[in-house]
């Protein structure tokens, strides 16, 4: 009896007896025991940290000027007042417009425009944003490496440039100011926005000045085949370091955006300039009403508020019915027609944040 008990203990310890053995006389097969190796692996449950929701952008609050905010510059392009809305063709000058980046959706960028008479936001192609230098950068002239001597061209941090081409980790850019500069810079020095820096004109050095005409080419060497460093665009005066002969002089120039040192010839033919495109004239509105400071600007009747007027302003105002109006103002893109809301032209809804615009002037006496 003792031997039988010991045998049962050994069988149980070795797993040889099924958990639910078949009763005596039963023909049912015993249940299959799955080996541990065949069981699926146990996947531990990792707790997921809750994701903080992104705070929605207040399209009116972001229009308030902020001296500490970074700025961007955009070339005029077709715009939309609301995402997916009608596209408005730019009709103004081709010069860059100072804007503040707000939001991005795919290839479109939402930017704030803060004018003296109005503040509002629009959507435009991100490709129309200029790049901004994050730090001072020596420019490698097109097709040659950067020059490591006193002869050089440097763009200062905050200078806005246009992207022309890209390869590997460098971008070809063009700067246009008093001088035109083209060359290659590392991608890492370019951003879409930057802090406004003090824009200064030509910084005098006390040296004798040399007057040149737009198109004068500043080269890396005193010969006509020398590498082009910069071209005089909107300026006229260079600083003379020394005269080499009756044709060539070593010169320098510096302002808040660019510094260059090289050689210029009085006999060199002018170089090719690529100025910002100009139009024959920007169309303007014919005002027929003056509306109150802070008047709300909507993307369309029944749409979202996207801006407001700053100060009492003359506008082109038309009644479209049901308490909605078409309010057209001049902008760098040409006249833009917004919607306004109110029971009468003297009672239009205002939405400017408190203390951000001049108070509305009192209505004239009847």
Secondary structure, DSSP 8 states (H G I E B T S, - for coil): -HHHHHHHHHHHHTT-S-TT---TT----------GGGS-------------------TTGGGS--TTS-BEEE----EESSTTS-EE---S-SS-EEEEEEEEETTEEEEEEE-SSEEEEEEEEGGGB-EEESS-EE-B-TTS----SS-EEEE-TT-EEEEEEEETTEEEEEEESSEEEEEEEEGGGEES-B-----------SS-EEE--TT-EEESSSSTTS-EEEEE-S--EEEEEEE-SSSEEEEEEE-SSEEEEEEEESSS-----------S--------EEE-TTBEEESSTTS-EEEEESSSEEEEEEEEETTEEEEEE--TTS-EEEEEEBSSTTSB-B---TTSS---------
